């Protein structure tokens, strides 16, 4: 999100300007944050990659001389985003960094049994998209958990959480998205071949 918007709201409010700023539109369905997030919502629902939207704020702006104006504005932006989008997942910057680093540094190889995974560090709620329709629940097998319980199938991608998978089959082809806690080191994802 463009950080200038909330700071403009703080400056306008502290200067006594009663403007209807884009971040604080009463309709709750528009504004700069919604505009930035809307394309990723459509991508997610269509099975394409969605990128994270990051809200950045600074403590001095949040607490603005003890008046907490920035905090009030941030809370209102969050409330209005939740009113418009049902797929929001809030993460700390360290969690986003860990996930993105795991995405880039983890090696995944196809084998006859499934996937061989080599991860330099663990990552909670790691997702992998496979270009196939899984008929049976896959399992994650690691050095510490051999084998893990089968992943539970969910009906929508919005319901993905660790230990679940989602299958999307359409005319463009099938896709299975798995979500699991990625263990550090060597692990496998196995599924029944049909």
C-alpha positions, 0 to 999 in steps of 0.5 A, a space after each residue: 500500500 502506498 504509505 503516503 495515503 495514511 500520512 496524508 490523512 494524519 496531516 489533513 486531520 491534524 490541520 483541521 481539514 475535514 476531507 473525505 480521503 481515499 483511504 477513509 471513504 464511507 462506502 467501504 468498497 473503494 479507496 487506494 488499499 482496495 484498488 491495490 488489493 482487488 487484482 490479487 483477489 481476482 487472481 486468487 479466485 481464478 487460480 493464478 498467483 496472488 502477491 502479498 499486499 504490505 501495509 507499512 506504517 511507522 510508530 511515530 505516525 501511529 502514535 502522533 504525539 500521543 494522540 494515536 491518530 495514525 492508529 485510529 486511521 490504520 484500524 479503520 483501513 483494516 476494518 474496511 478491508 475486512 468488509 470488502 475482502 474475505 481472504 485476508 491473512 495478516 502476517 508480520 514482516 518476519 513471517 512474510 520474509 521467511 515464507 518468501 525466502 523459503 519459496 526462493 531457496 527450497 529445492 523441490 524435485 519431482 520423483 515417481 513417488 511425489 516430491 522430494 523437498 530440500 529446505 534450508 529452514 522450516 516454514 509454517 503454512 508453506 504452499 505448493 501448487 501441482 499441475 494435476 488433480 489429486 484424487 487421494 489426500 497426500 502426506 508429508 513425510 519428514 525425518 521427524 514425522 514419518 509419515 505425517 497424517 494425510 492432508 485434509 481436502 478443503 472446498 475453497 482456496 480461502 480455506 487453505 491452512 496447514 494440513 490441507 489441500 485444495 483441488 481445482 479442476 476446470 477446462 484449462 487443466 487441473 491444479 492441486 494446492 497443498 498447504 503444510 508446515 515445511 520442515 527443515 531439511 529433507 522431506 517428501 510429499 507423497 500421493 497415490 498414483 491413479 
